């Protein structure tokens, strides 16, 4: 068993990797090395890291389009993630997914999804398959507060409860569904209550405190593995960056963002464990990111003649 300080060091290192990786992505985006959409996880690192530390390699993970953090915390090679961002064939999705569609079958990371709430019914189906096959696995589904306003959320909660599925729902409530504040899109802003209405064990946790998230996730995973059905965790968190690189961010004040930055998950953890060797991790991660950039830069673009590979179609039956 790891001591608290050993866990804290691992948490800090994992969160710092996400933070520095995404900061480098911003730089590469501004240099037009990364194209398309780019949704940053900066500020929310405690959620992905805390939850991933409670899982086993056999468990499945589904996420949103803001999934770089979960992918890195799951242990997917940063080089392959960066290559994917560059659109290179060496990427984890062969360069075809980009920022929003990271995928790694070996890590059982079944992708980011560009569709809000799109992963929820998929997660229910995967958990149902595991239950029917009597496999001791958990399916974890990450989604935002915006997804809770979608019909798929309610359908998925209902079926997961009815079928008593081994699934962990993780709602990353960052208070803004794109540019719409929580109170303008939900009549009940305590989202855990909505899940609880389907007879699912549900509770809120401080999503800026990685230890609190890890504790809640460990408890939930233990309950699910014991056969006690699905669990819903609402992580109260906040993104420090705009919704995407194209977001003018006119819906919230700079003072609000600065106030939340006082609860930066990296800062909170360091304040509790001031013996964390920050310089050690900064140097280690700088090397990792430099290697990732070099790998991506030297990667190969898919030949035009291969663009139809892996595209499945079925002729319409007339």
NUKENU-708266 format. One line per field, with one value per residue: residue in three letters; x, y, z of N, C-alpha, C in turn. Coordinates in steps of 0.001 Angstrom, whole numbers, plus 500000, padded with zeros to 6 digits. Each point is the difference from the previous one (the first is absolute). Layout:
zaza	(ALA;...)
nxx	(X;...)
nyy	(Y;...)
nzz	(Z;...)
caxx	(X;...)
cayy	(Y;...)
cazz	(Z;...)
cxx	(X;...)
cyy	(Y;...)
czz	(Z;...)
END
This chain:
zaza	(UNK;UNK;UNK;UNK;UNK;UNK;UNK;UNK;UNK;UNK;UNK;UNK;UNK;UNK;UNK;UNK;UNK;UNK;UNK;UNK;UNK;UNK;UNK;UNK;UNK;UNK;UNK;UNK;UNK;UNK;UNK;UNK;UNK;UNK;UNK;UNK;UNK;UNK;UNK;UNK;UNK;UNK;UNK;UNK;UNK;UNK;UNK;UNK;UNK;UNK;UNK;UNK;UNK;UNK;UNK;UNK;UNK;UNK;UNK;UNK;UNK;UNK;UNK;UNK;UNK;UNK;UNK;UNK;UNK;UNK;UNK;UNK;UNK;UNK;UNK;UNK;UNK;UNK;UNK;UNK;UNK;UNK;UNK;UNK;UNK;UNK;UNK;UNK;UNK;UNK;UNK;UNK;UNK;UNK;UNK;UNK;UNK;UNK;UNK;UNK;UNK;UNK;UNK;UNK;UNK;UNK;UNK;UNK;UNK;UNK;UNK;UNK;UNK;UNK;UNK;UNK;UNK;UNK;UNK;UNK;UNK;UNK;UNK;UNK;UNK;UNK;UNK;UNK;UNK;UNK;UNK;UNK;UNK;UNK;UNK;UNK;UNK;UNK;UNK;UNK;UNK;UNK;UNK;UNK;UNK;UNK;UNK;UNK;UNK;UNK;UNK;UNK;UNK;UNK;UNK;UNK;UNK;UNK;UNK;UNK;UNK;UNK;UNK;UNK;UNK;UNK;UNK;UNK;UNK;UNK;UNK;UNK;UNK;UNK;UNK;UNK;UNK;UNK;UNK;UNK;UNK;UNK;UNK;UNK;UNK;UNK;UNK;UNK;UNK;UNK;UNK;UNK;UNK;UNK;UNK;UNK;UNK;UNK;UNK;UNK;UNK;UNK;UNK;UNK;UNK;UNK;UNK;UNK;UNK;UNK;UNK;UNK;UNK;UNK;UNK;UNK;UNK;UNK;UNK;UNK;UNK;UNK;UNK;UNK;UNK;UNK;UNK;UNK;UNK;UNK;UNK;UNK;UNK;UNK;UNK;UNK;UNK;UNK;UNK;UNK;UNK;UNK;UNK;UNK;UNK;UNK;UNK;UNK;UNK;UNK;UNK;UNK;UNK;UNK;UNK;UNK;UNK;UNK;UNK;UNK;UNK;UNK;UNK;UNK;UNK;UNK;UNK;UNK;UNK;UNK;UNK;UNK;UNK;UNK;UNK;UNK;UNK;UNK;UNK;UNK;UNK;UNK;UNK;UNK;UNK;UNK;UNK;UNK;UNK;UNK;UNK;UNK;UNK;UNK;UNK;UNK;UNK;UNK;UNK;UNK;UNK;UNK;UNK;UNK;UNK;UNK;UNK;UNK;UNK;UNK;UNK;UNK;UNK;UNK;UNK;UNK;UNK;UNK)
nxx	(500842;499680;500972;499444;501233;500108;498781;500278;501187;499366;499094;500963;500786;498940;499633;501259;500047;498784;500319;501188;499428;498968;500835;500681;498847;499808;501255;499855;498887;500611;500819;498713;500626;499124;499109;498930;499176;500058;499588;500344;500751;500730;500277;499780;501315;499532;499059;500626;500925;499129;499215;500970;500394;498696;500432;499572;501037;499196;499920;498821;500505;498938;500242;500170;499748;499833;500650;500786;499386;498816;500305;500561;498967;499415;501014;499187;500871;500608;500967;499248;499769;501253;500412;499066;500427;501148;499147;500955;500434;501044;498967;499417;499550;501285;499874;499021;500334;501293;499947;498905;500848;500561;500752;499886;499907;501344;499805;499191;500575;498660;500974;500375;498966;499817;499210;499400;500396;500759;500896;498989;499248;501145;500195;498716;500161;501141;499415;498977;500865;500703;498836;499573;501235;499457;500376;501051;499235;500549;498927;500922;499035;500874;499377;499575;499846;500511;500678;499943;500071;500749;499190;501176;500173;498765;500098;501225;499614;498904;500650;500968;499004;499208;501117;500112;500412;501146;499457;501052;499010;500840;499248;500669;499476;500326;498700;500632;498819;501222;499017;499280;499786;500427;499861;500525;500572;500071;498768;500573;500757;499388;500961;500629;499180;500350;501267;499965;499342;501052;500051;500847;500962;499802;501133;500189;501054;500946;499693;500330;499510;501200;500351;499183;500421;501279;499753;499306;500965;500918;499273;499816;501264;500274;499098;500493;501254;499436;499656;500333;500282;499453;501006;499527;501095;499547;500982;499998;500153;501076;499668;501314;499925;499944;498750;500416;500880;498756;500072;499179;499332;498867;499828;501274;500147;500993;499278;498948;500627;500431;498763;499575;500874;499400;499130;501053;499620;500892;499488;498763;500445;500662;498938;499411;500760;500515;500124;498930;500797;499554;501232;500014;498733;500312;501182;499434;498995;500921;500723;498976;499711;501282;500025;498885;500524;501176;499338;499206;501026;500561;498737;499176;499699;498728;500464;499812;500773;500327;499521;499778;501199;499462;499480;499002;499531;498736;499931;499271;499100;499852)
nyy	(498805;500936;500758;500867;500157;498672;499869;500926;499404;498826;500432;500604;498946;499224;500819;500063;498694;499893;500741;499457;498826;500413;500509;498891;499379;500898;499805;498681;500252;500885;498951;499662;499453;500483;499314;500603;499261;500752;499035;500956;499169;501052;499637;499011;500152;500538;500276;500227;500673;500636;500075;500336;500615;500044;500054;498902;499335;499139;501062;500395;500886;500782;500917;501269;501108;500213;499102;501030;500629;499504;500316;501125;500269;499559;500788;500615;499480;500982;499206;498937;500607;500444;498819;499566;500868;499504;498985;499455;499132;500519;500799;500163;500917;499729;501038;499113;499908;500320;501237;499942;499212;500149;498979;499052;499006;500036;501308;499398;500893;500022;500862;501143;500735;500375;498972;501098;499288;500051;500139;500673;499967;500407;500814;500306;500057;500658;500724;500107;500184;500799;500548;500027;500449;500562;501125;499915;500757;501202;500621;500889;500868;500800;501016;501051;501160;500388;498864;500524;500981;498963;499589;499866;501098;500420;499736;500503;501021;500095;499767;500841;500732;499932;500072;500924;500951;499385;501152;500773;500817;500697;500843;500543;500463;500579;499858;499614;499813;499904;500824;498939;500954;499260;501147;500178;498852;500153;499599;498792;500875;499297;499716;499816;500999;500426;499643;500577;500809;499429;500273;500952;499330;501202;500641;501148;500435;500514;500408;500930;499052;499700;500256;501033;500320;499763;500614;500952;500066;499918;500841;500775;499868;500152;500962;500491;499783;500513;500537;501203;499736;500868;500854;501129;500568;501046;500242;500804;500370;500389;500360;500100;499191;500582;499939;500770;499735;499726;499803;501018;499080;500380;498759;500254;500483;500815;500798;499455;500072;501221;500157;499344;500784;500640;499235;500438;498866;500506;501220;499528;499142;500953;500759;498868;499843;500955;498728;500162;499197;501234;500435;498949;500245;501268;499614;499057;500822;500929;498996;499575;501270;500260;498818;500410;501203;499505;499136;500979;500816;498890;500122;499087;500767;499703;499093;500860;499109;500248;501144;499100;499719;498944;500311;499733;499491;500213;499352;501015;499374;499934)
nzz	(500000;499134;500498;500852;500463;499959;500466;500916;500091;499995;500857;500700;499895;500232;500973;500418;499740;500493;501047;500101;499875;500684;500880;499808;500190;500947;500395;499895;500662;500777;499937;500102;501031;500882;499333;499520;500714;501078;500823;500835;500707;499700;501243;499122;500081;501117;499114;498861;500668;500752;498936;499140;501112;499816;498744;499395;499478;500624;500782;499546;499145;500151;499062;500247;499315;501313;499235;499671;501008;499658;498741;500388;500793;498899;499648;499152;499163;500676;499570;500299;501152;500157;499584;500828;500906;499581;500202;500749;499111;500628;499813;501178;499143;499753;500815;500117;501252;500103;500410;499262;499318;501178;499601;500909;499135;499969;500056;499131;499227;500124;499975;499497;500311;498745;500246;500412;501042;498912;500973;500521;498914;499450;501038;499894;498683;500225;500933;499170;499004;500818;500346;498745;499776;501092;499395;500785;499250;499980;499580;499674;500222;499372;500567;499307;500649;498816;500180;501223;499111;499599;499048;499361;500721;499829;498707;500029;500761;499272;498852;500362;500487;498935;499293;500967;499175;499679;500295;499772;500334;499249;500681;499004;501106;498832;500183;498899;499428;499510;499642;500357;500893;501005;500657;498781;500339;501335;500097;500016;500667;500955;499125;501149;500316;498799;500200;501194;499182;499413;501297;499625;500615;500511;499750;500642;499296;500774;498797;500894;500776;499500;501253;500003;498765;500308;501144;499380;499079;500952;500728;498936;499642;501284;500034;498885;500369;501064;498828;500487;498725;499162;499810;500498;499471;500654;499133;501048;498739;499315;498776;500002;498966;498822;499580;498997;499072;499610;501299;499753;500657;499405;500392;500301;501212;499728;500765;499374;498828;500298;500405;498931;499393;500976;499330;499347;499375;499167;500100;499968;499084;499360;500203;499687;498908;500764;500358;499247;499332;499961;500315;500783;500311;500223;500484;500747;500283;500194;500470;500746;500252;500232;500633;500591;500144;500354;500765;500391;500182;500469;500400;499519;498987;500126;499148;499044;499400;501262;499594;499045;500498;500548;498820;500815;498906;499926;498869;499671;500696;498705)
caxx	(499158;500759;499701;499316;500940;500315;498835;499967;501012;499511;498918;500555;500723;499023;499287;500943;500186;498845;500081;501086;499697;498992;500611;500785;499027;499598;501109;500035;498796;500247;500968;499265;500434;498777;498885;498662;499560;500880;499318;501016;499587;500739;499155;499175;500888;499777;498917;500512;501053;499426;499180;500809;500774;499130;499610;500916;500227;498908;498834;499866;499827;499455;500154;499460;501009;501032;500442;501460;500371;499674;500859;501324;499895;499777;501293;500284;501290;499881;500485;498927;498940;500437;499974;498595;499646;500622;499391;500980;499602;500510;499115;499225;498850;500561;499948;498676;499099;500384;499817;498721;499686;501106;499536;501068;499371;500781;499739;498540;499544;499165;499857;499225;498842;499657;498569;499682;499265;500065;500659;499182;499365;501051;500493;498968;500094;501216;499810;499040;500724;500840;499150;499479;501118;500511;501372;500175;500470;499194;500044;499983;499594;500158;499168;499873;498683;499129;499426;498898;498786;499639;499140;500807;500361;498891;499840;501121;499841;498883;500377;501068;499381;499122;500788;500982;501228;501279;500410;500268;499747;500776;499580;500963;499182;500840;499063;499654;499835;500529;499925;498762;500211;499223;498688;499155;499663;499478;499153;500625;501438;500674;499789;499964;498615;499323;500370;499406;498573;499882;500395;501431;500790;500572;500467;500907;501334;500801;500776;501308;500799;500247;499865;498563;499485;500509;499294;498630;500054;500325;498787;499025;500473;499813;498573;499592;500574;499281;498715;498962;499409;500709;500242;500139;500780;500028;501235;499841;501300;499964;501049;500643;500083;498733;499418;500872;500892;499213;499034;500336;499848;499302;498928;500443;500948;501377;500145;499488;501028;501125;499583;500082;501404;500529;499755;500705;500257;501435;500320;499391;500734;501323;499824;499828;501234;501051;501234;499991;501148;499437;501032;500237;498936;500051;501076;499614;498903;500521;500627;498923;499286;500922;500015;498709;500019;500919;499323;498917;500586;500612;498993;499640;498613;499433;499940;498658;499416;499534;498958;498767;500182;499330;498711;499054;498734;499077;499137;498580;499172;498867)
cayy	(501195;501246;500974;501189;500864;499331;500225;501419;500225;499435;500874;501274;499745;499721;501241;500912;499533;500486;501466;500401;499461;500842;501302;499830;499896;501371;500568;499364;500430;501363;499860;499253;498606;499301;500655;499589;500416;499675;500278;499773;499435;500740;500346;498840;498834;499163;499042;498878;499301;499354;498851;498964;499266;499017;498989;498927;500027;499339;500875;500784;501432;500806;501396;501055;500572;500630;498747;499813;499715;498610;499114;500009;499371;498576;499412;499971;500620;501403;500134;499590;501006;501191;499668;500055;501416;500470;499321;499073;498602;499386;500383;498905;499720;500001;501352;500301;500475;501311;500355;499609;498577;499145;498618;499024;498737;499301;500673;499964;501394;499951;501231;501197;500071;501377;500177;500189;498860;498871;498828;499401;498737;499036;499467;499098;498778;499271;499457;498907;498860;499425;499307;498787;499075;499747;500484;500893;501275;501202;500993;501365;500963;501411;500917;501304;500403;500191;498709;499660;500598;499251;498845;498788;499885;499414;498628;499194;499810;499088;498639;499549;499649;498846;498807;499842;499831;500383;501211;501208;501239;501115;501280;501083;501214;501209;501116;500624;499156;500949;501338;500149;499746;498893;500417;500330;498793;498974;500514;499432;500098;498873;498977;498689;499721;499472;498586;499306;499788;498714;498987;499764;500661;501184;501021;501026;500023;501145;499587;500648;499292;498690;498966;499805;499273;498632;499310;499742;499004;498701;499528;499638;498798;498890;499699;499434;498650;499145;499657;500889;500827;501195;501139;501285;500994;501336;500681;501446;500425;501254;500106;501311;500514;500114;498720;499499;501058;500970;500577;501364;499949;501208;499601;500010;501084;499623;499918;498697;499015;500179;499505;498541;499590;499873;498612;499165;498697;499848;500867;499450;498811;500420;500654;498954;499201;500896;499271;499503;500514;500572;500124;498658;499655;500942;499576;498715;500190;500779;499036;499199;500812;500222;498750;499895;500937;499449;498834;500486;500713;499024;499045;500000;500250;498891;500247;500273;498783;499127;500670;499218;498825;500009;500668;498928;500462;498955;500501;500019;498966;500665)
cazz	(500000;499966;501039;499492;499285;498730;499137;499661;498979;498751;499560;499527;498763;498944;499679;499355;498625;499233;499901;499099;498677;499349;499730;498771;498915;499665;499221;498684;499290;499513;498894;498982;499932;500368;499317;500426;501331;501119;501262;501030;501288;501030;501139;500352;500047;501190;499745;499228;500740;501173;499602;499359;500999;500656;499025;499622;498548;499286;499944;498772;500213;498912;500398;499145;499097;500828;500599;500074;501381;500325;499207;500614;501315;499772;499685;498565;499721;499548;498619;499099;500099;499269;498580;499600;499893;498758;498872;499441;500033;501231;501093;500604;499126;498647;499472;499452;501040;500493;501405;500601;499848;500421;500183;500198;500373;501012;501279;500161;499963;498814;499275;500239;499101;499674;500245;501416;500578;499086;500589;501063;499611;499667;501267;500510;499218;500355;501349;499870;499427;501050;500964;499377;499835;501355;500107;501141;499467;500185;498936;500535;498975;500336;499213;500631;500490;498854;499607;500907;499436;498799;500214;500188;501419;500752;499528;500485;501439;500232;499632;500898;501278;499796;499723;501081;499228;500621;499294;500786;499275;500550;499425;500215;500006;500001;500144;498728;498826;499024;500559;500757;501423;500551;500481;498859;499246;500900;501075;501205;499727;500636;498983;500652;500348;498815;499909;501150;499751;499312;500988;499860;501040;499359;500943;499496;500577;499583;498837;499967;501007;499404;501020;500221;498838;500064;501086;499541;498921;500601;500679;498969;499317;500938;500036;498710;499886;500943;499403;500510;498956;499541;500900;499303;500737;499404;500397;499851;499506;499245;498991;500048;498637;499287;499596;498946;499520;499238;500932;500441;501460;500428;500906;501391;500265;500296;501461;500409;499658;500919;501320;499950;499903;501365;500377;499026;500626;500261;501129;501216;500430;500473;501295;501007;500035;499485;499724;498627;499246;498777;498971;499462;499061;498882;499104;499407;499058;498871;499099;499404;499008;498887;499241;499320;498876;499001;499420;499141;498866;499099;499584;498582;499622;499260;498551;499491;499441;501071;500785;500030;500869;501297;499887;499687;499437;499575;498947;500337;499373;499346)
cxx	(500882;499594;499307;500940;500402;498852;499964;501011;499540;498870;500551;500677;499022;499239;500912;500257;498851;500109;501057;499772;499019;500530;500850;499064;499512;501070;500012;498778;500218;500996;499417;500573;498826;498840;498665;499645;501005;499320;500924;499398;500604;499052;499215;500834;499721;498937;500542;501024;499421;499204;500866;500775;499159;499683;501047;500194;498859;498766;500016;499727;499451;499981;499357;501071;501094;500734;501508;500422;499723;500921;501397;499975;499788;501306;500301;501259;499815;500468;498897;498833;500388;500001;498571;499549;500548;499354;500928;499569;500479;499153;499144;498732;500407;499918;498643;499048;500302;499673;498758;499724;501216;499449;501212;499385;500753;499786;498525;499441;499235;499558;499320;498847;499641;498533;499746;499066;500089;500592;499110;499308;501017;500533;499009;500065;501217;499863;499010;500686;500867;499173;499495;501086;500658;501483;500090;500628;499043;500153;499867;499677;500122;499100;499861;498598;499029;499314;498795;498680;499506;499131;500769;500396;498912;499741;501085;499914;498927;500390;501088;499437;499128;500783;501122;501407;501254;500611;500170;499791;500762;499616;501018;499240;500907;499162;499606;499922;500299;499942;498765;500215;499023;498583;499042;499586;499417;499153;500466;501498;500827;499755;499987;498572;499247;500310;499350;498523;499738;500439;501445;500710;500755;500411;500945;501349;500730;500928;501321;500973;500209;499857;498528;499378;500428;499283;498583;499982;500310;498793;498978;500389;499813;498535;499542;500526;499305;498610;498858;499473;500792;500150;500225;500783;499960;501228;499857;501357;499857;501127;500554;500086;498603;499496;500843;500850;499252;499015;500467;499824;499354;498953;500414;501086;501398;500214;499497;501050;501166;499667;500089;501447;500675;499815;500554;500335;501470;500414;499461;500778;501371;499915;499849;501260;501151;501329;500025;501125;499523;501025;500282;498965;499962;501052;499650;498961;500431;500645;498945;499311;500886;500080;498706;499953;500888;499364;498919;500542;500563;499019;499638;498517;499501;499964;498560;499326;499492;498824;498695;500138;499269;498694;499002;498689;499147;499067;498538;499257;498750;498813)
cyy	(501251;500899;501204;500880;499371;500177;501447;500327;499475;500850;501283;499814;499803;501259;500981;499593;500495;501499;500426;499489;500917;501410;499935;499880;501377;500656;499432;500375;501388;499997;499177;498603;499085;500766;499535;500535;499573;500460;499603;499593;500768;500516;498805;498731;499057;498933;498766;499183;499239;498755;498878;499162;498951;498815;498914;500057;499384;500881;500825;501462;500646;501453;500942;500463;500732;498880;499802;499578;498566;499029;499912;499302;498496;499299;499861;500826;501441;500198;499660;500990;501242;499742;500033;501441;500608;499389;499012;498544;499276;500335;498838;499675;500102;501380;500413;500597;501408;500188;499393;498504;499127;498615;499099;498706;499278;500595;499952;501418;500167;501381;501175;499979;501456;500310;500131;498892;498750;498741;499284;498711;498937;499341;499017;498665;499169;499358;498828;498747;499326;499211;498680;498938;499647;500349;501009;501316;501126;500868;501376;500957;501417;500839;501302;500314;500216;498715;499627;500582;499247;498779;498718;499798;499258;498557;499098;499760;498960;498550;499452;499566;498758;498698;499788;499805;500445;501208;501162;501208;501133;501276;501079;501324;501220;501281;500674;498955;500882;501397;500240;499609;498955;500417;500392;498772;498880;500645;499470;499946;498975;498785;498591;499618;499399;498514;499206;499714;498701;498847;499544;500707;501156;501021;500970;499876;501234;499558;500711;499335;498571;498880;499703;499212;498540;499191;499638;498918;498613;499391;499512;498694;498768;499565;499316;498578;499017;499630;500882;500997;501247;501060;501238;500951;501313;500727;501492;500597;501279;499979;501425;500652;500103;498622;499330;501169;501074;500771;501378;500183;501273;499739;499961;501052;499460;499851;498660;498919;500092;499497;498482;499519;499918;498580;499055;498657;499725;500806;499423;498803;500375;500692;498982;499164;500833;499304;499384;500675;500502;500038;498652;499654;500939;499556;498701;500192;500826;499077;499165;500774;500299;498758;499834;500903;499471;498827;500445;500696;499032;498948;500159;500281;498837;500330;500169;498722;499035;500577;499217;498729;500212;500794;498951;500597;498789;500588;499922;498903;500673;499093)
czz	(500000;501163;499376;499191;498670;499007;499533;498905;498647;499428;499384;498649;498837;499588;499276;498557;499118;499759;498977;498577;499272;499731;498733;498797;499561;499126;498581;499156;499396;498844;498849;499757;500341;499385;500594;501375;501060;501283;501146;501342;501176;501078;500510;500218;501162;499752;499272;500763;501189;499653;499443;501010;500721;499099;499820;498485;499200;499859;498717;500338;498738;500458;498989;499021;500777;500749;500065;501405;500388;499259;500602;501350;499882;499619;498526;499740;499498;498568;499007;500035;499208;498506;499463;499834;498704;498759;499326;500198;501259;501213;500471;499225;498528;499345;499483;501031;500462;501467;500630;499999;500294;500334;500200;500520;501102;501386;500370;500146;498696;499547;500654;499004;499780;500264;501495;500463;499141;500602;501013;499575;499598;501270;500603;499256;500355;501380;499970;499450;501055;501007;499421;499836;501334;500134;501137;499554;500373;498758;500635;498872;500540;499096;500775;500463;498856;499577;500848;499502;498765;500341;500255;501459;500758;499572;500585;501504;500295;499715;500917;501341;499864;499867;501021;499415;500755;499296;500976;499102;500687;499274;500375;499873;500105;499881;498684;498898;498786;500617;500836;501455;500512;500368;498875;499190;500862;501100;501348;499748;500754;499106;500572;500372;498817;499839;501118;499784;499249;500911;499789;501149;499351;501051;499300;500698;499467;498871;499838;500970;499514;501021;500277;498853;500057;501072;499576;498925;500543;500702;498989;499315;500887;500039;498714;499857;500941;499485;500437;498980;499679;501085;499143;500901;499233;500544;499707;499648;499181;498973;499996;498622;499391;499592;498927;499521;499217;500879;500466;501492;500562;501080;501468;500166;500281;501506;500526;499740;500982;501398;500050;499933;501370;500524;498929;500659;500287;501222;501306;500515;500551;501361;501124;500172;499431;499723;498602;499221;498636;498876;499339;498935;498803;498984;499280;498910;498798;498972;499271;498884;498793;499112;499205;498772;498886;499264;499026;498756;498969;499508;498539;499812;499154;498509;499532;499503;501062;500794;500068;500827;501324;499987;499519;499480;499624;498945;500425;499230;499444;499914)
END
